[in-house]
Amino acid sequence: MKPTLAPVILPPGGNHYPYAVDIAQKFAPCKVSSADSGGAFSAFENITPPKQGPPLHLHHREDEWFYVATGKFIFEIDGKRTEEFGPGGSVFGPRGISHRWANSGAENAVLVVLTAPGGLETFFDEVTKATAKLGHIPHDELKAMYARHGVDLLGPKIFEQS
């Protein structure tokens, strides 16, 4: 049987999606794009600054798998918070369940993220492009961006809570 997809081989620091702005490539390099996998999945190396991570959200299309490569992360899945996970920690976040996560350490940390099906790279591209242009995205506009990609924006980031 002849393969239908081509291999993707990237050096450390490599990115395989043509993001519109460099910041996306720097902090969320796409290692395998939806196009690379025939739509099956997308894979990212998320380089996360201290006390940062996404706001509380819920995917309607994608399941997500997270793997801690370096540093320490806290996850909240369906309202339940984990202990800090260091390298080797793994979390599966099925679609339809709210979640958020954050780097709980004092230095940049790396989280490997796999989304299935693929395509979330277009969301990262849109958000980082708007952030680069505006500096800060107004909440209503950010919520609309999330919605365009089948994601509900539900609440603040972990370290933005009162």
C-alpha positions as CSV (number, residue, x, y, z in Angstrom):
1,M,0.0,0.0,0.0
2,K,1.4,3.4,-1.0
3,P,1.5,6.0,1.8
4,T,-0.9,8.9,1.4
5,L,0.9,11.3,3.7
6,A,4.5,12.6,3.7
7,P,6.7,12.4,6.8
8,V,7.4,15.6,8.7
9,I,10.9,15.9,10.2
10,L,11.7,19.0,12.2
11,P,14.9,20.0,14.0
12,P,14.6,21.3,17.6
13,G,12.8,24.7,17.5
14,G,11.2,23.8,14.1
15,N,7.7,24.8,13.1
16,H,5.6,23.3,10.3
17,Y,2.8,25.8,9.9
18,P,3.0,29.2,8.2
19,Y,1.9,31.4,11.1
20,A,1.2,35.0,10.2
21,V,3.3,36.4,13.1
22,D,6.6,35.2,14.6
23,I,5.3,35.2,18.1
24,A,3.1,32.1,17.4
25,Q,6.1,30.2,15.9
26,K,8.2,31.2,19.0
27,F,5.7,30.2,21.7
28,A,3.5,27.5,20.0
29,P,5.5,26.0,17.2
30,C,3.3,23.5,15.2
31,K,5.2,20.2,15.0
32,V,2.5,18.4,12.9
33,S,-0.2,20.4,11.2
34,S,-3.7,19.2,10.3
35,A,-2.6,19.2,6.7
36,D,0.3,17.0,7.6
37,S,-1.9,14.4,9.3
38,G,-4.7,14.4,6.8
39,G,-6.9,16.2,9.4
40,A,-6.4,13.5,12.1
41,F,-4.5,15.7,14.6
42,S,-2.3,18.7,15.2
43,A,0.7,18.7,17.6
44,F,2.3,21.7,19.3
45,E,5.3,22.5,21.5
46,N,3.8,25.1,23.8
47,I,6.5,27.2,25.4
48,T,4.7,28.8,28.3
49,P,6.0,31.8,30.4
50,P,5.6,31.6,34.2
51,K,2.1,31.9,35.6
52,Q,0.6,31.8,32.1
53,G,-1.8,29.5,30.3
54,P,-5.2,29.8,28.5
55,P,-8.4,31.0,30.1
56,L,-11.1,28.5,31.1
57,H,-12.6,27.2,27.8
58,L,-14.4,24.2,26.3
59,H,-13.8,22.7,22.8
60,H,-16.8,21.4,20.9
61,R,-14.6,19.7,18.1
62,E,-11.2,18.7,19.6
63,D,-10.0,16.4,22.2
64,E,-6.7,17.5,23.7
65,W,-3.8,15.6,25.2
66,F,-1.1,17.4,27.2
67,Y,2.3,16.1,28.1
68,V,4.7,18.1,30.5
69,A,8.1,18.1,28.8
70,T,9.8,20.7,31.2
71,G,8.8,22.7,34.2
72,K,5.6,22.3,36.2
73,F,2.0,22.8,35.3
74,I,-1.3,22.9,37.0
75,F,-4.4,21.6,35.1
76,E,-8.1,22.2,35.8
77,I,-10.4,19.8,34.0
78,D,-14.1,20.0,34.6
79,G,-13.6,22.1,37.7
80,K,-11.1,19.7,39.3
81,R,-7.6,21.0,39.8
82,T,-4.6,18.7,39.7
83,E,-1.5,18.9,41.8
84,E,1.6,20.3,40.1
85,F,2.8,18.0,37.4
86,G,6.5,18.0,36.4
87,P,8.1,16.3,33.4
88,G,6.2,13.2,32.3
89,G,2.8,14.4,33.6
90,S,0.0,13.6,31.2
91,V,-3.6,14.9,31.0
92,F,-6.3,14.1,28.5
93,G,-9.0,16.7,28.1
94,P,-12.0,15.3,26.0
95,R,-14.1,17.7,24.0
96,G,-17.1,19.0,25.8
97,I,-15.4,19.4,29.1
98,S,-14.1,22.7,30.4
99,H,-10.4,23.1,31.1
100,R,-7.5,25.4,31.6
101,W,-3.8,25.0,32.6
102,A,-0.9,27.1,33.6
103,N,2.8,27.0,34.1
104,S,3.1,27.1,37.9
105,G,6.9,27.6,37.9
106,A,9.2,30.6,37.8
107,E,10.7,29.9,34.4
108,N,9.4,29.1,30.9
109,A,8.2,25.6,30.7
110,V,7.3,23.3,27.8
111,L,3.9,21.5,27.3
112,V,3.4,19.2,24.3
113,V,-0.2,19.5,23.1
114,L,-1.9,17.2,20.7
115,T,-5.4,18.1,19.4
116,A,-7.7,15.7,17.5
117,P,-9.0,16.2,15.0
118,G,-6.5,18.7,13.7
119,G,-6.9,22.3,12.8
120,L,-6.3,24.3,16.0
121,E,-3.3,25.9,14.5
122,T,-5.6,28.3,12.7
123,F,-7.0,29.4,16.0
124,F,-3.5,30.1,17.4
125,D,-2.7,32.0,14.2
126,E,-5.8,34.2,14.5
127,V,-5.3,35.0,18.2
128,T,-1.6,35.8,17.9
129,K,-2.1,37.9,14.8
130,A,-4.8,40.0,16.6
131,T,-2.6,40.2,19.8
132,A,0.4,41.4,17.7
133,K,-1.8,44.0,16.1
134,L,-3.8,45.2,19.0
135,G,-1.6,44.4,22.0
136,H,-4.7,43.3,24.0
137,I,-7.8,41.7,22.5
138,P,-11.1,43.0,24.0
139,H,-13.0,40.3,25.8
140,D,-16.0,40.3,23.3
141,E,-13.6,40.1,20.3
142,L,-11.6,37.2,22.0
143,K,-14.9,35.4,22.8
144,A,-15.9,35.7,19.1
145,M,-12.5,34.4,18.0
146,Y,-12.9,31.3,20.2
147,A,-16.4,30.7,18.9
148,R,-15.3,30.9,15.3
149,H,-13.1,27.9,16.1
150,G,-15.7,25.9,18.0
151,V,-14.5,26.8,21.4
152,D,-16.4,28.5,24.2
153,L,-14.5,31.1,26.3
154,L,-15.8,30.5,29.9
155,G,-13.6,32.3,32.4
156,P,-10.3,33.7,33.4
157,K,-6.8,32.1,33.4
158,I,-5.8,30.1,36.5
159,F,-3.6,32.9,37.9
160,E,-6.1,35.7,37.1
161,Q,-8.7,34.4,39.5
162,S,-9.6,36.4,42.5
